Amino acid sequence: MAGIGHNSGRVDEPGKSWRRHVWKKARKDLMPTLPIEVVRLRVRRAAELGLPYKTYAGIRASTGHDLIGFLFSNNALRVLHDGQAVPAARSEKLLSLQRAQCTGIAHRPVTPTHLATCAGLARAFAAPRFTDSWSQMRDQIRLIATSQGHPADRLVMIGETGFEREWAEAAQMAGFLPAAAFFDEQVGQDPPYVTGSTGA
């Protein structure tokens, strides 16, 4: 039962339709209207990055600038030990990325040396250890993300685990995408993403 002062969701006093109209107009006025040429460029950029436009646009809106690439965990690439190759479908997607910086992060026992040999990756680094403090983990991921001279919020983490999601948040990356979504294994859905801008 609703308490005192609660309107049970009903607002029936005069002017309701006018207030709704004004609210809708104000929200519409806040949304940017992009020239069609800009939209086309962004659609093309989303395709170069292997992302659905809606996902790309959402990440770009949350950071205010373009993405330059991705950090892939070895879990996301399904490389669980040295000598193992990235599965063909995932390797094909990596190789199809145009103008995207692709960096690997290797959990033990996978070594960065092996992960760096995977097709489509430019380089690879060791992942934080589970015994590292939160600040050590944050600093290491930031160092990896910024190793090419760009801010961390220009990159998206592609991973499979909750602690990899925490890396993206801690390092204030552009976001996190589950590997299955990025590699199009969730057919008919837009990949969910979590922005990394909330990390301290």
N, C-alpha and C positions, 0 to 999 in steps of 0.2 A: 504494500500500500504506500502511495506517495506521501511524503511528509509535508509539513507546512511550507508554503512557498514554492512547492513543486507544481509545474503546470502539466505534468504527465505527457510532455511532448507536444501539447496543443497550444498554439498561439493564434487565437481567434479574434483579437481586437482589430478594429478597422486599420487599413493600410498594409495588411499582410502581403497582398500581391505586389504592391509598390515596393516594399522592402525587399521582396524576393527579386524583383526586376533590377533594383539598384545594386544588390549584392552580386548578381550574376554579371552585370555590366562591369562592376569594379574588378571582379576576378578575371574577366576576359581582357580588360585593359592592362592588367598586370602581365599577362602572357605575351612574350615577344612575338612579333610577326616577322618572320624571316623571309627575305626575298627568295624566289624559287631557285635562283642560281646557288644560293647558300645551302638550301635544302638538298639540292642535287649533289653538291660537293660533299656534304655530310653523309648522304646515303652511300656515295662512292667510298668514303673513308671507312664507314662501318663495314662495307664489304671487304676492303683491304685488311681490316682487322679480324675478319671472320665472325663478326657480331651482327645480330639482328639490329636493325636501325633503332627500334624502340629501346633496346638495352643500351646501345651506344649513346643515344641522345640523353637517356636518364643519367648515365655516368658522367657525361660531359656537362650536363646541367648542374650536377652536384659539385663538380670541381671548378667549373668556369673556363676550362680549356681542353684542348685535344689530348687524346691518349697517344702515347708513343709505343706502347708494347705491354708485355706480360712477364710475370715471374711464374714459372711452372715448377711445382714440387715434383720430385720423382714419383710420388704417389699418383699425382695427376697424370703422369706419363706412363704409369704402370710399369715402371722400371724398379724392381725390388731387390736386385743384386747386380753386381758388376758382371758384364757379359751379356745381360739381357737387353734386347732391343725394344724400342717403343713399338706397340702393336701397329700393324699396317694402317688401319683407319686413322689412328691418332697421328701417326707420322705424316700421313698424306695431308691432314689438316694443317699441321705445323709448316710443312713445305709450301702450302698454298698461301700462307700469310705474306702480304706484300707490305713493304715499308713499315714493318713492325719489329721492334727490338724484343727478342725472345731469349730469356735467361733462365737457367735451371737452378734449382736448390735441392741439394742431395742430403737426404737423411742417411745416417749409418744403417746398414753396412755399405750402401751405395756411395761411391767416391765422386767428388766433383770432376775428376779426370775422366772417368767413364761417362758420366752424364753429359759432359761437354762434347762427346763424340756423337751424340744422338743427332740425327738429321733435323735441321731446323733451329737448333740452339746455337747461339753465338758464343756462349760461355756458361760456366756453372760454378756455383759456390757451395760451401758446406752449410748445412742448415744449423740453426741453434741447437744446442744440446738440451735435453729435457731437464738437466740439472741447472741450466742457466737461470739467473734471476730475470724478472720481467724486464728490468731496464737493460740488461745485457742482451736479451732477445730483441727488444725494440731497436737498440743501437745497431745490432748486427744486420737486422733486416733493412733498416734505413740505409746502412752503408752499402749493402748489396743493391738496393733499389736505385741509389744515387750514383752507382759506380760509373755510369756513362755520362755524368754531368747534368742530369735532369732531376728535378724534384721528385720525391716518391709518389706524389699524387698525380703523376703522369703515367703510372703503371697500375695494372690490375693483377692481383694474385689469382692464379688458377690452382685450386687444390681440392682435396677430398676429405679433410679432417677439420675438426673444430679448432685445434691449435693452429692450423694454417690460416684459418679465418681470423684468429686472434692476431697473427702476424700482420695481416693487412690493416687491421684496426690500430694496432700499436704503432706501426710505422707510418700511419696516416696516408696509406696508399689510396688510389682512386676507388678501390673496391675489391670485392672478392667474388669470384664465380666458381660454383661447383664444376669439377672437371666434366662430369657427365653432361651438364648443360652446355658448356663451351664446345665440347666435341660432338654436339648434336645427337646425343643419345637419349634426350627427352623430347621425342618427336611431338610436334604440335604445340609446344609451350615456348614462351619467351624465357630465356635463362633468368632466374632470379639473381639479383646481385645485392650485395651489402656494401654500402659505402664505407670506406676506411677513414673518413674524415672525423670520426668521433674519437679516435685514439688520442691519448694524451701525449 
